[in-house]
Amino acid sequence: MELLTGRKALDVRRSEEDVHLATWFRRMFINRDSFPKAIDETIETNEETLRSINKVSELASHCSAREPQQRPGMSHVVNVLASLLDQWKPDEDISGNDYDTPPALLEMIQTGSAHGGSMTSNLGPNNLG
C-alpha cells in the first residue's frame, strides 16, 4: 500500500479517519471512482501498469483484512505477485557500470576465497574503514 500510494502506514498529520493507511486504502479501493486519486502520482500509469496496480491493490486489501483467517496465505501472495513479474535486467550503462564491486571488497573476497578463509573474518572493526 505504501508503494502504491506514496503514503506512510501511519501518518498522524492526516485527519483521524485517514491516519491509518490500511483503513484509508480499503475505503479508496472500494470506491472505484476515487481509487485512481489514491495512486502515487509519480507512478507512470499506462494500461499495463494500471492492470498491475489493480491486482496488487486487491491483494493488499485482502492481506490487510481485520481477521487473520480472511487473509490469503503466503503461497497465494507469491503466486499473484509472480504472475506480474517480467524478466528485468538493468539497462546497459555506457558511462560505466555503477554496480561494480568496490576494489577493497573485491580484494577481500578474492583473498578470503584464495586462502580458504572466511570472508567475514576480515570484516572486524579494525578493517572497516
PAZARO-750155 format. One record per residue: residue number from 0; residue in three letters; z, y, x of N, C-alpha, C, O in turn. Coordinates in nm, 4 decimals. Layout:
% residues N
resi NUM&resn ala&nZ Z&nY Y&nX X&caZ Z&caY Y&caX X&cZ Z&cY Y&cX X&oZ Z&oY Y&oX X
...
***
This chain:
% residues 129
resi 0&resn met&nZ 0.0000&nY -0.1181&nX 0.0820&caZ 0.0000&caY 0.0000&caX 0.0000&cZ 0.0000&cY 0.1249&cX 0.0867&oZ -0.0670&oY 0.2234&oX 0.0556
resi 1&resn glu&nZ 0.0762&nY 0.1199&nX 0.1963&caZ 0.0797&caY 0.2341&caX 0.2867&cZ -0.0572&cY 0.2596&cX 0.3475&oZ -0.0990&oY 0.3747&oX 0.3602
resi 2&resn leu&nZ -0.1279&nY 0.1525&nX 0.3854&caZ -0.2601&caY 0.1675&caX 0.4449&cZ -0.3613&cY 0.2211&cX 0.3445&oZ -0.4470&oY 0.3021&oX 0.3800
resi 3&resn leu&nZ -0.3523&nY 0.1775&nX 0.2219&caZ -0.4472&caY 0.2209&caX 0.1192&cZ -0.4240&cY 0.3646&cX 0.0742&oZ -0.5186&oY 0.4363&oX 0.0415
resi 4&resn thr&nZ -0.2986&nY 0.4059&nX 0.0727&caZ -0.2655&caY 0.5372&caX 0.0163&cZ -0.2373&cY 0.6444&cX 0.1210&oZ -0.2504&oY 0.7635&oX 0.0927
resi 5&resn gly&nZ -0.1989&nY 0.6036&nX 0.2408&caZ -0.1589&caY 0.7008&caX 0.3418&cZ -0.0192&cY 0.7554&cX 0.3168&oZ 0.0225&oY 0.8514&oX 0.3816
resi 6&resn arg&nZ 0.0527&nY 0.6956&nX 0.2241&caZ 0.1885&caY 0.7396&caX 0.1910&cZ 0.2913&cY 0.6467&cX 0.2535&oZ 0.2621&oY 0.5320&oX 0.2871
resi 7&resn lys&nZ 0.4125&nY 0.6992&nX 0.2683&caZ 0.5234&caY 0.6192&caX 0.3185&cZ 0.5795&cY 0.5330&cX 0.2059&oZ 0.5658&oY 0.5663&oX 0.0882
resi 8&resn ala&nZ 0.6425&nY 0.4221&nX 0.2433&caZ 0.7029&caY 0.3326&caX 0.1439&cZ 0.8133&cY 0.4028&cX 0.0654&oZ 0.8334&oY 0.3753&oX -0.0529
resi 9&resn leu&nZ 0.8836&nY 0.4922&nX 0.1307&caZ 0.9912&caY 0.5684&caX 0.0677&cZ 0.9770&cY 0.7127&cX 0.1133&oZ 0.9866&oY 0.7413&oX 0.2326
resi 10&resn asp&nZ 0.9545&nY 0.8029&nX 0.0203&caZ 0.9333&caY 0.9434&caX 0.0546&cZ 1.0210&cY 1.0300&cX -0.0358&oZ 0.9855&oY 1.0581&oX -0.1503
resi 11&resn val&nZ 1.1356&nY 1.0715&nX 0.0174&caZ 1.2334&caY 1.1477&caX -0.0613&cZ 1.1843&cY 1.2888&cX -0.0949&oZ 1.2462&oY 1.3576&oX -0.1761
resi 12&resn arg&nZ 1.0761&nY 1.3318&nX -0.0348&caZ 1.0211&caY 1.4640&caX -0.0657&cZ 0.9441&cY 1.4636&cX -0.1982&oZ 0.9125&oY 1.5696&oX -0.2523
resi 13&resn arg&nZ 0.9147&nY 1.3462&nX -0.2492&caZ 0.8389&caY 1.3333&caX -0.3750&cZ 0.9339&cY 1.3376&cX -0.4948&oZ 1.0557&oY 1.3272&oX -0.4802
resi 14&resn ser&nZ 0.8755&nY 1.3531&nX -0.6126&caZ 0.9567&caY 1.3543&caX -0.7348&cZ 1.0284&cY 1.2204&cX -0.7496&oZ 0.9881&oY 1.1205&oX -0.6902
resi 15&resn glu&nZ 1.1336&nY 1.2195&nX -0.8283&caZ 1.2165&caY 1.0994&caX -0.8424&cZ 1.1349&cY 0.9773&cX -0.8844&oZ 1.1606&oY 0.8670&oX -0.8360
resi 16&resn glu&nZ 1.0389&nY 0.9944&nX -0.9718&caZ 0.9588&caY 0.8807&caX -1.0183&cZ 0.8536&cY 0.8357&cX -0.9164&oZ 0.7964&oY 0.7275&oX -0.9296
resi 17&resn asp&nZ 0.8283&nY 0.9190&nX -0.8149&caZ 0.7274&caY 0.8855&caX -0.7138&cZ 0.7857&cY 0.8560&cX -0.5757&oZ 0.7104&oY 0.8387&oX -0.4799
resi 18&resn val&nZ 0.9174&nY 0.8499&nX -0.5640&caZ 0.9830&caY 0.8274&caX -0.4346&cZ 0.9437&cY 0.6928&cX -0.3749&oZ 0.9124&oY 0.6844&oX -0.2561
resi 19&resn his&nZ 0.9451&nY 0.5878&nX -0.4564&caZ 0.9151&caY 0.4527&caX -0.4079&cZ 0.7663&cY 0.4242&cX -0.4227&oZ 0.7131&oY 0.4262&oX -0.5337
resi 20&resn leu&nZ 0.7001&nY 0.3982&nX -0.3125&caZ 0.5560&caY 0.3744&caX -0.3123&cZ 0.5167&cY 0.2593&cX -0.4039&oZ 0.4193&oY 0.2710&oX -0.4782
resi 21&resn ala&nZ 0.5898&nY 0.1490&nX -0.4003&caZ 0.5525&caY 0.0317&caX -0.4797&cZ 0.5492&cY 0.0637&cX -0.6292&oZ 0.4567&oY 0.0223&oX -0.6990
resi 22&resn thr&nZ 0.6481&nY 0.1360&nX -0.6783&caZ 0.6534&caY 0.1718&caX -0.8202&cZ 0.5384&cY 0.2649&cX -0.8559&oZ 0.4687&oY 0.2435&oX -0.9551
resi 23&resn trp&nZ 0.5192&nY 0.3674&nX -0.7751&caZ 0.4114&caY 0.4636&caX -0.7980&cZ 0.2756&cY 0.3953&cX -0.7906&oZ 0.1885&oY 0.4212&oX -0.8736
resi 24&resn phe&nZ 0.2569&nY 0.3079&nX -0.6917&caZ 0.1290&caY 0.2403&caX -0.6718&cZ 0.0948&cY 0.1520&cX -0.7920&oZ -0.0183&oY 0.1546&oX -0.8405
resi 25&resn arg&nZ 0.1904&nY 0.0750&nX -0.8395&caZ 0.1651&caY -0.0110&caX -0.9558&cZ 0.1255&cY 0.0722&cX -1.0775&oZ 0.0356&oY 0.0347&oX -1.1528
resi 26&resn arg&nZ 0.1926&nY 0.1842&nX -1.0956&caZ 0.1615&caY 0.2723&caX -1.2083&cZ 0.0192&cY 0.3284&cX -1.1944&oZ -0.0549&oY 0.3350&oX -1.2924
resi 27&resn met&nZ -0.0179&nY 0.3680&nX -1.0740&caZ -0.1525&caY 0.4202&caX -1.0489&cZ -0.2567&cY 0.3101&cX -1.0654&oZ -0.3647&oY 0.3342&oX -1.1195
resi 28&resn phe&nZ -0.2250&nY 0.1897&nX -1.0193&caZ -0.3199&caY 0.0780&caX -1.0255&cZ -0.3482&cY 0.0382&cX -1.1705&oZ -0.4619&oY 0.0062&oX -1.2053
resi 29&resn ile&nZ -0.2462&nY 0.0402&nX -1.2537&caZ -0.2633&caY 0.0050&caX -1.3954&cZ -0.3533&cY 0.1068&cX -1.4663&oZ -0.4350&oY 0.0700&oX -1.5506
resi 30&resn asn&nZ -0.3377&nY 0.2333&nX -1.4317&caZ -0.4195&caY 0.3390&caX -1.4909&cZ -0.5462&cY 0.3554&cX -1.4071&oZ -0.5483&oY 0.4334&oX -1.3119
resi 31&resn arg&nZ -0.6504&nY 0.2827&nX -1.4421&caZ -0.7743&caY 0.2784&caX -1.3632&cZ -0.8395&cY 0.4153&cX -1.3459&oZ -0.9122&oY 0.4367&oX -1.2490
resi 32&resn asp&nZ -0.8146&nY 0.5089&nX -1.4389&caZ -0.8740&caY 0.6423&caX -1.4256&cZ -0.8108&cY 0.7210&cX -1.3110&oZ -0.8794&oY 0.7954&oX -1.2409
resi 33&resn ser&nZ -0.6803&nY 0.7045&nX -1.2924&caZ -0.6117&caY 0.7805&caX -1.1877&cZ -0.6093&cY 0.7068&cX -1.0539&oZ -0.5776&oY 0.7666&oX -0.9511
resi 34&resn phe&nZ -0.6425&nY 0.5779&nX -1.0542&caZ -0.6293&caY 0.4996&caX -0.9312&cZ -0.7101&cY 0.5539&cX -0.8132&oZ -0.6571&oY 0.5571&oX -0.7022
resi 35&resn pro&nZ -0.8352&nY 0.5966&nX -0.8311&caZ -0.9088&caY 0.6496&caX -0.7147&cZ -0.8374&cY 0.7653&cX -0.6453&oZ -0.8546&oY 0.7850&oX -0.5250
resi 36&resn lys&nZ -0.7577&nY 0.8418&nX -0.7193&caZ -0.6821&caY 0.9526&caX -0.6600&cZ -0.5698&cY 0.9024&cX -0.5697&oZ -0.5200&oY 0.9771&oX -0.4855
resi 37&resn ala&nZ -0.5297&nY 0.7763&nX -0.5867&caZ -0.4209&caY 0.7193&caX -0.5073&cZ -0.4675&cY 0.6778&cX -0.3683&oZ -0.3853&oY 0.6633&oX -0.2778
resi 38&resn ile&nZ -0.5968&nY 0.6587&nX -0.3499&caZ -0.6509&caY 0.6105&caX -0.2225&cZ -0.6507&cY 0.7229&cX -0.1197&oZ -0.6858&oY 0.8369&oX -0.1500
resi 39&resn asp&nZ -0.6111&nY 0.6892&nX 0.0005&caZ -0.6094&caY 0.7846&caX 0.1116&cZ -0.7475&cY 0.8475&cX 0.1249&oZ -0.8479&oY 0.7772&oX 0.1369
resi 40&resn glu&nZ -0.7518&nY 0.9788&nX 0.1226&caZ -0.8804&caY 1.0493&caX 0.1268&cZ -0.9537&cY 1.0345&cX 0.2599&oZ -1.0720&oY 1.0673&oX 0.2689
resi 41&resn thr&nZ -0.8856&nY 0.9860&nX 0.3625&caZ -0.9538&caY 0.9667&caX 0.4914&cZ -1.0320&cY 0.8355&cX 0.4964&oZ -1.1071&oY 0.8120&oX 0.5911
resi 42&resn ile&nZ -1.0150&nY 0.7498&nX 0.3956&caZ -1.0896&caY 0.6239&caX 0.3899&cZ -1.2273&cY 0.6516&cX 0.3315&oZ -1.2402&oY 0.7081&oX 0.2229
resi 43&resn glu&nZ -1.3293&nY 0.6110&nX 0.4050&caZ -1.4667&caY 0.6260&caX 0.3568&cZ -1.4887&cY 0.5254&cX 0.2438&oZ -1.4831&oY 0.4045&oX 0.2663
resi 44&resn thr&nZ -1.5130&nY 0.5738&nX 0.1251&caZ -1.5180&caY 0.4856&caX 0.0086&cZ -1.6617&cY 0.4593&cX -0.0368&oZ -1.7102&oY 0.5202&oX -0.1321
resi 45&resn asn&nZ -1.7279&nY 0.3684&nX 0.0325&caZ -1.8581&caY 0.3222&caX -0.0142&cZ -1.8358&cY 0.2045&cX -0.1092&oZ -1.7217&oY 0.1649&oX -0.1334
resi 46&resn glu&nZ -1.9427&nY 0.1494&nX -0.1622&caZ -1.9301&caY 0.0431&caX -0.2628&cZ -1.8560&cY -0.0794&cX -0.2089&oZ -1.7702&oY -0.1351&oX -0.2773
resi 47&resn glu&nZ -1.8886&nY -0.1210&nX -0.0872&caZ -1.8237&caY -0.2383&caX -0.0273&cZ -1.6750&cY -0.2125&cX -0.0040&oZ -1.5912&oY -0.2979&oX -0.0330
resi 48&resn thr&nZ -1.6434&nY -0.0957&nX 0.0477&caZ -1.5039&caY -0.0607&caX 0.0735&cZ -1.4246&cY -0.0557&cX -0.0569&oZ -1.3103&oY -0.1011&oX -0.0618
resi 49&resn leu&nZ -1.4836&nY -0.0018&nX -0.1607&caZ -1.4141&caY 0.0046&caX -0.2900&cZ -1.3848&cY -0.1339&cX -0.3457&oZ -1.2791&oY -0.1556&oX -0.4049
resi 50&resn arg&nZ -1.4775&nY -0.2281&nX -0.3273&caZ -1.4509&caY -0.3658&caX -0.3721&cZ -1.3312&cY -0.4233&cX -0.2963&oZ -1.2437&oY -0.4866&oX -0.3554
resi 51&resn ser&nZ -1.3283&nY -0.4006&nX -0.1645&caZ -1.2161&caY -0.4494&caX -0.0832&cZ -1.0859&cY -0.3809&cX -0.1224&oZ -0.9815&oY -0.4455&oX -0.1317
resi 52&resn ile&nZ -1.0921&nY -0.2509&nX -0.1451&caZ -0.9728&caY -0.1760&caX -0.1862&cZ -0.9183&cY -0.2318&cX -0.3172&oZ -0.7971&oY -0.2474&oX -0.3323
resi 53&resn asn&nZ -1.0056&nY -0.2617&nX -0.4105&caZ -0.9606&caY -0.3171&caX -0.5389&cZ -0.8938&cY -0.4529&cX -0.5216&oZ -0.7908&oY -0.4798&oX -0.5835
resi 54&resn lys&nZ -0.9523&nY -0.5398&nX -0.4369&caZ -0.8913&caY -0.6719&caX -0.4139&cZ -0.7551&cY -0.6589&cX -0.3467&oZ -0.6582&oY -0.7225&oX -0.3879
resi 55&resn val&nZ -0.7488&nY -0.5756&nX -0.2423&caZ -0.6233&caY -0.5573&caX -0.1690&cZ -0.5193&cY -0.4902&cX -0.2589&oZ -0.4010&oY -0.5237&oX -0.2526
resi 56&resn ser&nZ -0.5623&nY -0.3974&nX -0.3409&caZ -0.4699&caY -0.3302&caX -0.4333&cZ -0.4118&cY -0.4276&cX -0.5341&oZ -0.2920&oY -0.4248&oX -0.5625
resi 57&resn glu&nZ -0.4966&nY -0.5135&nX -0.5878&caZ -0.4482&caY -0.6137&caX -0.6826&cZ -0.3488&cY -0.7073&cX -0.6144&oZ -0.2445&oY -0.7406&oX -0.6707
resi 58&resn leu&nZ -0.3823&nY -0.7494&nX -0.4925&caZ -0.2927&caY -0.8360&caX -0.4163&cZ -0.1598&cY -0.7653&cX -0.3886&oZ -0.0531&oY -0.8245&oX -0.4054
resi 59&resn ala&nZ -0.1662&nY -0.6389&nX -0.3463&caZ -0.0445&caY -0.5624&caX -0.3174&cZ 0.0416&cY -0.5485&cX -0.4422&oZ 0.1643&oY -0.5556&oX -0.4356
resi 60&resn ser&nZ -0.0231&nY -0.5290&nX -0.5541&caZ 0.0509&caY -0.5176&caX -0.6795&cZ 0.1246&cY -0.6479&cX -0.7119&oZ 0.2401&oY -0.6454&oX -0.7544
resi 61&resn his&nZ 0.0577&nY -0.7605&nX -0.6918&caZ 0.1229&caY -0.8905&caX -0.7156&cZ 0.2360&cY -0.9152&cX -0.6148&oZ 0.3423&oY -0.9657&oX -0.6510
resi 62&resn cys&nZ 0.2120&nY -0.8793&nX -0.4890&caZ 0.3115&caY -0.9038&caX -0.3833&cZ 0.4382&cY -0.8210&cX -0.4023&oZ 0.5445&oY -0.8567&oX -0.3515
resi 63&resn ser&nZ 0.4269&nY -0.7119&nX -0.4746&caZ 0.5437&caY -0.6255&caX -0.4938&cZ 0.6087&cY -0.6444&cX -0.6308&oZ 0.6857&oY -0.5594&oX -0.6754
resi 64&resn ala&nZ 0.5779&nY -0.7552&nX -0.6972&caZ 0.6417&caY -0.7850&caX -0.8263&cZ 0.7933&cY -0.7911&cX -0.8085&oZ 0.8427&oY -0.8340&oX -0.7043
resi 65&resn arg&nZ 0.8644&nY -0.7489&nX -0.9083&caZ 1.0113&caY -0.7469&caX -0.9001&cZ 1.0705&cY -0.8859&cX -0.8819&oZ 1.1610&oY -0.9048&oX -0.8006
resi 66&resn glu&nZ 1.0209&nY -0.9817&nX -0.9557&caZ 1.0749&caY -1.1177&caX -0.9497&cZ 1.0018&cY -1.2001&cX -0.8438&oZ 0.8791&oY -1.2095&oX -0.8476
resi 67&resn pro&nZ 1.0748&nY -1.2598&nX -0.7495&caZ 1.0117&caY -1.3370&caX -0.6419&cZ 0.9160&cY -1.4455&cX -0.6908&oZ 0.8123&oY -1.4684&oX -0.6286
resi 68&resn gln&nZ 0.9489&nY -1.5122&nX -0.8007&caZ 0.8623&caY -1.6199&caX -0.8497&cZ 0.7301&cY -1.5664&cX -0.9055&oZ 0.6380&oY -1.6443&oX -0.9300
resi 69&resn gln&nZ 0.7197&nY -1.4356&nX -0.9259&caZ 0.5952&caY -1.3752&caX -0.9728&cZ 0.5048&cY -1.3338&cX -0.8569&oZ 0.3902&oY -1.2945&oX -0.8783
resi 70&resn arg&nZ 0.5560&nY -1.3425&nX -0.7351&caZ 0.4779&caY -1.3038&caX -0.6168&cZ 0.3971&cY -1.4233&cX -0.5664&oZ 0.4423&oY -1.5374&oX -0.5762
resi 71&resn pro&nZ 0.2784&nY -1.3977&nX -0.5128&caZ 0.1966&caY -1.5083&caX -0.4610&cZ 0.2551&cY -1.5641&cX -0.3317&oZ 0.3281&oY -1.4953&oX -0.2603
resi 72&resn gly&nZ 0.2220&nY -1.6892&nX -0.3029&caZ 0.2619&caY -1.7494&caX -0.1759&cZ 0.1780&cY -1.6933&cX -0.0619&oZ 0.0704&oY -1.6378&oX -0.0839
resi 73&resn met&nZ 0.2282&nY -1.7084&nX 0.0592&caZ 0.1576&caY -1.6529&caX 0.1749&cZ 0.0215&cY -1.7176&cX 0.1962&oZ -0.0700&oY -1.6516&oX 0.2454
resi 74&resn ser&nZ 0.0053&nY -1.8446&nX 0.1607&caZ -0.1258&caY -1.9077&caX 0.1777&cZ -0.2288&cY -1.8396&cX 0.0879&oZ -0.3441&oY -1.8225&oX 0.1275
resi 75&resn his&nZ -0.1880&nY -1.8009&nX -0.0321&caZ -0.2787&caY -1.7281&caX -0.1214&cZ -0.3128&cY -1.5912&cX -0.0622&oZ -0.4286&oY -1.5493&oX -0.0635
resi 76&resn val&nZ -0.2117&nY -1.5222&nX -0.0105&caZ -0.2324&caY -1.3907&caX 0.0504&cZ -0.3319&cY -1.4021&cX 0.1654&oZ -0.4255&oY -1.3228&oX 0.1751
resi 77&resn val&nZ -0.3117&nY -1.4999&nX 0.2517&caZ -0.4017&caY -1.5197&caX 0.3660&cZ -0.5432&cY -1.5476&cX 0.3180&oZ -0.6388&oY -1.4920&oX 0.3721
resi 78&resn asn&nZ -0.5581&nY -1.6329&nX 0.2174&caZ -0.6915&caY -1.6650&caX 0.1658&cZ -0.7622&cY -1.5425&cX 0.1091&oZ -0.8814&oY -1.5232&oX 0.1331
resi 79&resn val&nZ -0.6903&nY -1.4605&nX 0.0350&caZ -0.7506&caY -1.3396&caX -0.0219&cZ -0.7938&cY -1.2450&cX 0.0893&oZ -0.9056&oY -1.1935&oX 0.0877
resi 80&resn leu&nZ -0.7051&nY -1.2221&nX 0.1859&caZ -0.7389&caY -1.1306&caX 0.2950&cZ -0.8501&cY -1.1868&cX 0.3829&oZ -0.9375&oY -1.1122&oX 0.4271
resi 81&resn ala&nZ -0.8479&nY -1.3165&nX 0.4085&caZ -0.9512&caY -1.3786&caX 0.4923&cZ -1.0886&cY -1.3650&cX 0.4284&oZ -1.1885&oY -1.3515&oX 0.4990
resi 82&resn ser&nZ -1.0947&nY -1.3683&nX 0.2969&caZ -1.2237&caY -1.3556&caX 0.2290&cZ -1.2845&cY -1.2169&cX 0.2468&oZ -1.4040&oY -1.1983&oX 0.2238
resi 83&resn leu&nZ -1.2040&nY -1.1201&nX 0.2871&caZ -1.2516&caY -0.9830&caX 0.3049&cZ -1.2939&cY -0.9527&cX 0.4478&oZ -1.3500&oY -0.8465&oX 0.4751
resi 84&resn leu&nZ -1.2674&nY -1.0450&nX 0.5387&caZ -1.2929&caY -1.0193&caX 0.6799&cZ -1.4400&cY -1.0305&cX 0.7157&oZ -1.5116&oY -1.1181&oX 0.6672
resi 85&resn asp&nZ -1.4823&nY -0.9409&nX 0.8006&caZ -1.6106&caY -0.9517&caX 0.8691&cZ -1.5780&cY -0.9858&cX 1.0127&oZ -1.4681&oY -0.9574&oX 1.0604
resi 86&resn gln&nZ -1.6710&nY -1.0452&nX 1.0803&caZ -1.6505&caY -1.0708&caX 1.2224&cZ -1.6628&cY -0.9368&cX 1.2926&oZ -1.7732&oY -0.8834&oX 1.3038
resi 87&resn trp&nZ -1.5521&nY -0.8811&nX 1.3401&caZ -1.5515&caY -0.7491&caX 1.4006&cZ -1.5589&cY -0.7600&cX 1.5515&oZ -1.4916&oY -0.8431&oX 1.6127
resi 88&resn lys&nZ -1.6417&nY -0.6748&nX 1.6109&caZ -1.6473&caY -0.6619&caX 1.7561&cZ -1.6520&cY -0.5131&cX 1.7863&oZ -1.7161&oY -0.4373&oX 1.7135
resi 89&resn pro&nZ -1.5850&nY -0.4702&nX 1.8928&caZ -1.5886&caY -0.3274&caX 1.9253&cZ -1.7284&cY -0.2870&cX 1.9694&oZ -1.8028&oY -0.3674&oX 2.0255
resi 90&resn asp&nZ -1.7634&nY -0.1611&nX 1.9433&caZ -1.8910&caY -0.1085&caX 1.9901&cZ -1.8898&cY -0.1031&cX 2.1418&oZ -1.7851&oY -0.0856&oX 2.2041
resi 91&resn glu&nZ -2.0072&nY -0.1183&nX 2.1998&caZ -2.0180&caY -0.1042&caX 2.3447&cZ -1.9900&cY 0.0406&cX 2.3813&oZ -2.0459&oY 0.1318&oX 2.3203
resi 92&resn asp&nZ -1.9059&nY 0.0622&nX 2.4782&caZ -1.8725&caY 0.1961&caX 2.5236&cZ -1.9540&cY 0.2241&cX 2.6486&oZ -1.9277&oY 0.1661&oX 2.7539
resi 93&resn ile&nZ -2.0525&nY 0.3121&nX 2.6385&caZ -2.1414&caY 0.3363&caX 2.7522&cZ -2.0742&cY 0.4160&cX 2.8632&oZ -2.1225&oY 0.4155&oX 2.9765
resi 94&resn ser&nZ -1.9643&nY 0.4842&nX 2.8336&caZ -1.8960&caY 0.5617&caX 2.9368&cZ -1.7916&cY 0.4796&cX 3.0116&oZ -1.7234&oY 0.5329&oX 3.0992
resi 95&resn gly&nZ -1.7777&nY 0.3546&nX 2.9800&caZ -1.6766&caY 0.2705&caX 3.0437&cZ -1.5895&cY 0.2079&cX 2.9381&oZ -1.5777&oY 0.2599&oX 2.8271
resi 96&resn asn&nZ -1.5299&nY 0.0993&nX 2.9713&caZ -1.4502&caY 0.0260&caX 2.8742&cZ -1.3063&cY 0.0740&cX 2.8795&oZ -1.2384&oY 0.0569&oX 2.9808
resi 97&resn asp&nZ -1.2598&nY 0.1334&nX 2.7717&caZ -1.1215&caY 0.1814&caX 2.7652&cZ -1.0220&cY 0.0673&cX 2.7530&oZ -0.9010&oY 0.0893&oX 2.7583
resi 98&resn tyr&nZ -1.0724&nY -0.0545&nX 2.7366&caZ -0.9851&caY -0.1690&caX 2.7137&cZ -0.9623&cY -0.2496&cX 2.8409&oZ -0.9055&oY -0.3587&oX 2.8355
resi 99&resn asp&nZ -1.0061&nY -0.1972&nX 2.9555&caZ -0.9881&caY -0.2702&caX 3.0804&cZ -0.8399&cY -0.2873&cX 3.1101&oZ -0.7578&oY -0.2018&oX 3.0769
resi 100&resn thr&nZ -0.8076&nY -0.3987&nX 3.1730&caZ -0.6708&caY -0.4242&caX 3.2141&cZ -0.6381&cY -0.3327&cX 3.3315&oZ -0.7163&oY -0.3252&oX 3.4263
resi 101&resn pro&nZ -0.5248&nY -0.2630&nX 3.3278&caZ -0.4881&caY -0.1767&caX 3.4400&cZ -0.4795&cY -0.2583&cX 3.5688&oZ -0.4334&oY -0.3724&oX 3.5663
resi 102&resn pro&nZ -0.5237&nY -0.2007&nX 3.6828&caZ -0.5258&caY -0.2751&caX 3.8095&cZ -0.3913&cY -0.3371&cX 3.8471&oZ -0.3884&oY -0.4503&oX 3.8954
resi 103&resn ala&nZ -0.2800&nY -0.2667&nX 3.8266&caZ -0.1490&caY -0.3215&caX 3.8640&cZ -0.1163&cY -0.4451&cX 3.7809&oZ -0.0641&oY -0.5432&oX 3.8338
resi 104&resn leu&nZ -0.1465&nY -0.4411&nX 3.6524&caZ -0.1213&caY -0.5555&caX 3.5659&cZ -0.2125&cY -0.6709&cX 3.6029&oZ -0.1696&oY -0.7862&oX 3.6067
resi 105&resn leu&nZ -0.3389&nY -0.6398&nX 3.6304&caZ -0.4337&caY -0.7430&caX 3.6704&cZ -0.3868&cY -0.8110&cX 3.7989&oZ -0.3966&oY -0.9330&oX 3.8121
resi 106&resn glu&nZ -0.3362&nY -0.7324&nX 3.8933&caZ -0.2858&caY -0.7892&caX 4.0191&cZ -0.1652&cY -0.8793&cX 3.9939&oZ -0.1554&oY -0.9869&oX 4.0530
resi 107&resn met&nZ -0.0723&nY -0.8367&nX 3.9061&caZ 0.0441&caY -0.9202&caX 3.8750&cZ 0.0011&cY -1.0507&cX 3.8100&oZ 0.0564&oY -1.1567&oX 3.8395
resi 108&resn ile&nZ -0.0974&nY -1.0430&nX 3.7217&caZ -0.1459&caY -1.1640&caX 3.6552&cZ -0.2071&cY -1.2580&cX 3.7574&oZ -0.1788&oY -1.3778&oX 3.7576
resi 109&resn gln&nZ -0.2920&nY -1.2028&nX 3.8450&caZ -0.3581&caY -1.2859&caX 3.9453&cZ -0.2575&cY -1.3428&cX 4.0440&oZ -0.2667&oY -1.4600&oX 4.0806
resi 110&resn thr&nZ -0.1623&nY -1.2623&nX 4.0875&caZ -0.0606&caY -1.3084&caX 4.1817&cZ 0.0264&cY -1.4152&cX 4.1178&oZ 0.0560&oY -1.5169&oX 4.1805
resi 111&resn gly&nZ 0.0672&nY -1.3932&nX 3.9945&caZ 0.1507&caY -1.4905&caX 3.9242&cZ 0.0802&cY -1.6223&cX 3.9068&oZ 0.1405&oY -1.7278&oX 3.9266
resi 112&resn ser&nZ -0.0468&nY -1.6188&nX 3.8699&caZ -0.1189&caY -1.7439&caX 3.8479&cZ -0.1616&cY -1.8069&cX 3.9799&oZ -0.1711&oY -1.9293&oX 3.9890
resi 113&resn ala&nZ -0.1873&nY -1.7263&nX 4.0816&caZ -0.2302&caY -1.7814&caX 4.2101&cZ -0.1166&cY -1.8554&cX 4.2794&oZ -0.1407&oY -1.9545&oX 4.3483
resi 114&resn his&nZ 0.0060&nY -1.8093&nX 4.2623&caZ 0.1216&caY -1.8707&caX 4.3280&cZ 0.1961&cY -1.9667&cX 4.2367&oZ 0.2997&oY -2.0213&oX 4.2744
resi 115&resn gly&nZ 0.1433&nY -1.9872&nX 4.1164&caZ 0.2088&caY -2.0787&caX 4.0230&cZ 0.3398&cY -2.0246&cX 3.9700&oZ 0.4172&oY -2.0986&oX 3.9093
resi 116&resn gly&nZ 0.3661&nY -1.8958&nX 3.9919&caZ 0.4909&caY -1.8361&caX 3.9462&cZ 0.4791&cY -1.7836&cX 3.8052&oZ 0.3716&oY -1.7823&oX 3.7452
resi 117&resn ser&nZ 0.5887&nY -1.7418&nX 3.7560&caZ 0.5926&caY -1.6848&caX 3.6221&cZ 0.5558&cY -1.5379&cX 3.6295&oZ 0.6067&oY -1.4649&oX 3.7145
resi 118&resn met&nZ 0.4681&nY -1.4944&nX 3.5413&caZ 0.4311&caY -1.3536&caX 3.5400&cZ 0.5498&cY -1.2680&cX 3.5002&oZ 0.5636&oY -1.1558&oX 3.5490
resi 119&resn thr&nZ 0.6342&nY -1.3175&nX 3.4143&caZ 0.7467&caY -1.2373&caX 3.3683&cZ 0.8490&cY -1.2150&cX 3.4783&oZ 0.9277&oY -1.1206&oX 3.4714
resi 120&resn ser&nZ 0.8489&nY -1.3009&nX 3.5801&caZ 0.9451&caY -1.2810&caX 3.6882&cZ 0.9127&cY -1.1552&cX 3.7670&oZ 1.0006&oY -1.1011&oX 3.8341
resi 121&resn asn&nZ 0.7897&nY -1.1073&nX 3.7611&caZ 0.7508&caY -0.9849&caX 3.8305&cZ 0.7775&cY -0.8604&cX 3.7468&oZ 0.7501&oY -0.7492&oX 3.7919
resi 122&resn leu&nZ 0.8302&nY -0.8768&nX 3.6261&caZ 0.8461&caY -0.7639&caX 3.5365&cZ 0.9896&cY -0.7145&cX 3.5282&oZ 1.0301&oY -0.6620&oX 3.4245
resi 123&resn gly&nZ 1.0661&nY -0.7295&nX 3.6325&caZ 1.2029&caY -0.6801&caX 3.6342&cZ 1.2060&cY -0.5292&cX 3.6364&oZ 1.1020&oY -0.4663&oX 3.6561
resi 124&resn pro&nZ 1.3228&nY -0.4686&nX 3.6166&caZ 1.3338&caY -0.3232&caX 3.6092&cZ 1.2888&cY -0.2535&cX 3.7367&oZ 1.2435&oY -0.1391&oX 3.7312
resi 125&resn asn&nZ 1.3003&nY -0.3200&nX 3.8515&caZ 1.2602&caY -0.2575&caX 3.9770&cZ 1.1094&cY -0.2592&cX 3.9973&oZ 1.0584&oY -0.1898&oX 4.0853
resi 126&resn asn&nZ 1.0377&nY -0.3366&nX 3.9181&caZ 0.8931&caY -0.3482&caX 3.9353&cZ 0.8146&cY -0.2770&cX 3.8262&oZ 0.6924&oY -0.2913&oX 3.8204
resi 127&resn leu&nZ 0.8795&nY -0.2023&nX 3.7413&caZ 0.8110&caY -0.1400&caX 3.6287&cZ 0.7874&cY 0.0081&cX 3.6493&oZ 0.8179&oY 0.0824&oX 3.5560
resi 128&resn gly&nZ 0.7437&nY 0.0532&nX 3.7453&caZ 0.7264&caY 0.1946&caX 3.7381&cZ 0.6805&cY 0.2573&cX 3.8566&oZ 0.6628&oY 0.3791&oX 3.8591
***
